[in-house]
Amino acid sequence: MKRDGKKSIFGWAMYDWANSAFATTVMAGFFPVFFKQYWSLGADTTVSTARLGLANSIAGVVVAVAAPVLGAIADRGGTRKKFLLFFAVMGILMTMGLFLVSQRNWPLAILVYVLATVGFSGGNIFYDALITGITTDDKMDMVSSLGFSLGYLGGGLLFALNVWMALQPATFGFSGAGEAVRFSFLTVGIWWAVFSIPIFLFVREPGQKAVREKVDHPVKAGIRQLVQTFQEVRHLKTIFLFLLAYWLYIDGVNTVIRMAVDYGISIGFETKDLILALLITQFVGFPSAIGFGFLGRRFGTRPAIFLAIAVYLFVVIWAAFIKSSTEFYVLAIIVGLVQGGIQALSRSYYARLIPVDKSAEYFGFYNMVGKFSAIIGPVLMGGTGLFVRFLGYDSHTASRISIISVAVFFIAGGILFTFVREERGKKDLKYLSKGVDG
């Protein structure tokens, strides 16, 4: 497949447009609200927050454990697109299945949501891995940023429609906001399915020799490859350091994404204000992700990532003290300026550090780290809130203290990232290649 081909880049980036509808409408937007006010109706807000954190963490564990093995199998068998299709279909069907979950049935809501999140996150392992086959190193930042920017735009457009449905249900023939929200889960599944078509039409499996090998037992071959890679990583200190730093700072990012609406509800903001803030983040994120691609190309990827980490640190500290919805809107704008950038540049920075012929496997590690981060952050935030409540403080105070706990991830991740050098990483790969050839 020709690298830097417009059609393949477009097809690849459109998958972000497709599946970001799940990240916005479901994960960040309606599910936290609906879970607290419909499926967990009558429960204490602190308890429902802990349940939501548990749901996100369970999904994270499942993907984290399976990601490296799945990546290795896909690399050996040349089946990255097949795995992407499998997880996409799972995510689409489970997302639409949320429409069928009845009121107060929070255990079933968690189960279906976990399976939908596994489909979303599992598919991203193979989607991310395909980037090494469609573009070259010098354009990696821009292509990665293009994907995230289209994701923000596409996810934001559908989310805006779904918000309109929820705010004006009679206009669309619904009996109330609850019915409109439930129907929105169906629209996400349809959107995800339709706009996933370009990646399967225009993006082919990478053409490396290792991928073209005929593998009679891809599972066994994949596990053997995984064991070999664990041995290789001993010589790839740059990748190890990056993944450790990424694990920490992306934990903070993922926690903000997944728990922001829940946090706003817990400190007393109205749902409509929180949903509007999410929309602001989406549409600010569209041009900002592209802007970070240019920023990375002009000043370097590392400085741009450091800038985003610093901004996030400021955000979680300020969030603990906000009093008005206007302040929440300002925070949403600030998050929108850096959210897509830190995600896009982290992906492209890592893609330049790894062997191209094992991209699915190495992105399996990358997503494993990202999903383990999705475990710890929400649990820490929910656990901190429960502990503060146990000490006798009210739920609003407990929620404000819980958001501050997220700052530790940005501080520790930023410190570790100072020790990561791309030049050293390329030398590690050359050393490893010589060792294998020798």
JOPE-V872011 format. One record per run of one state. SS is the DSSP state (A for helix, B for strand, O for the rest). FROM is the first residue (numbers start at 1). TO is the last residue. If there is no record, write none. Layout:
# JOPE-V872011
((SS | FROM | TO) (SS | FROM | TO))
This chain:
# JOPE-V872011
((O | 1 | 5) (A | 6 | 39) (O | 40 | 44) (A | 45 | 77) (O | 78 | 79) (A | 80 | 100) (O | 101 | 105) (A | 106 | 129) (O | 130 | 130) (A | 131 | 134) (O | 135 | 136) (A | 137 | 167) (O | 168 | 168) (A | 169 | 172) (O | 173 | 176) (A | 177 | 195) (O | 196 | 196) (A | 197 | 202) (O | 203 | 208) (A | 209 | 212) (O | 213 | 217) (A | 218 | 233) (O | 234 | 236) (A | 237 | 266) (O | 267 | 270) (A | 271 | 299) (O | 300 | 300) (A | 301 | 319) (O | 320 | 324) (A | 325 | 351) (O | 352 | 355) (A | 356 | 390) (O | 391 | 394) (A | 395 | 404) (O | 405 | 406) (A | 407 | 417) (O | 418 | 421) (A | 422 | 437) (O | 438 | 438))
